[in-house]
Amino acid sequence: MSRSLAAVVARLSVVGAVLMSAGGVASAQTTLTLSAWVPPSHILTTTQREWCEMLEQKVPGKIKCNALPRAVSAPPATFDAVRNGLADISFTVHGYTPGRFVTTQMAEMPFMGDSAEAASVAFQRMYARTPAIAEEHKGVKVLAVFTHGPGLVLNTKRPISKVADLDGLKFRVGGGMVNEISKSLGMNVTLKPAPESYELLSTGVMDGTLFPAESVESFKLEKTIKHATIFPGGLYNTSFVFMMNQARYDSLPADVKKAIDEMSGEFAARMFGKGWDKVDRRGMAFMQANGVQFTRADPAFVKAITERTAGLTDKWVKDAEAKGLKNARKVLTDLRAEVAKLQ
């Protein structure tokens, strides 16, 4: 082989190596699938997508987000769907699988707080320092826990200004502590996921639902809901987990894991909470614009609810301690104090 030909071959080898290297970089990009069981415009869906897009920017060329066109499972099966790898990232309501999550119900107690951001950050802080809560989430990589905004009583029939006004009405609830609160008030309730609300209310199968303010617009209930009762601190909150498939997380390069960890915990909890506060404010204005009649629970109504739900704390303390949560009553007190400090 001539020297000139050898030189050409050498140059081609270098170019080939560079191209192979470039191809290797391209092939190293990981696509993360995002599953959501609420509409594309819902704050849960948009915040999840925003979080993943921020991750894309944090580790350029290494992560690509793919929001799936439909949920990979029904809402109650989402935790297992992520655990089993049907989707890489999603969120779910703890209460959609009754009996599975007990410790998380601490964030769902009556009159917890008026801000989803404050409640979410406080809840995440308790999660971070309470191993028993993490134990209930084994099998997935928890990115954050959070709550929605203060829960209202919405219905199609009449104003609700005292406990007796709840009699004779049928309500959809999402499960978890809200189910126990409703039962303690003598309400006739059925456990159903949020996306089923429109059909249940529009067909008259249910007379009302317990939701935060944003849900009237998100689930297109403005033609059915006529009355909303507001409670100081909310009648309840609903707790969520934002999660990732553990095997997918474990397979990522160290710098991508580091970025995910930096965007988890309080960072993600605050994102979801702040977003929910924003859409709750919009939701209140939306209901007002659509003629929903508001009733603010007076001190007598709040006192009656407090008395009727007092036993729920004792039961939760017993159940949570049976699940390994030590000093559960103090943990709940600390959570309330943290929410109050953040509001």
Buried (B, 14 or more C-beta within 10 A) or exposed (E): EEEEEEEEEEEEEEEEEEEEEEEEEEEEEBEBBBBBBBEEEBBBBBBBBBBBBBBBEBBEEBBEBEBBEEBBBEBBBBBBBBBBEBBBBBBBBBBBBEEBBBBBBBBBBBBBBBBBBBBBBBBBBBBBEBEBBBEBBEEBBBBBBBBBBBBBBBBBEBBBBBBEBBEEBBBBBBBBBBBBBBBBBEBBBBBBBBBBBBEBBBEEEBBBBBBBBBBBBBBEBBEBBBBBBBBBBBBBBBBBBBBBBBEBBEEBEEEBBEBBEEBBBBBBBBBBBBBBBBBBEBBBEBBEEBEBEEBEBEEEBBEBBEEBBEEBBEEBBEBBBEBBBEEBBEBBEBBBEBBEEBE
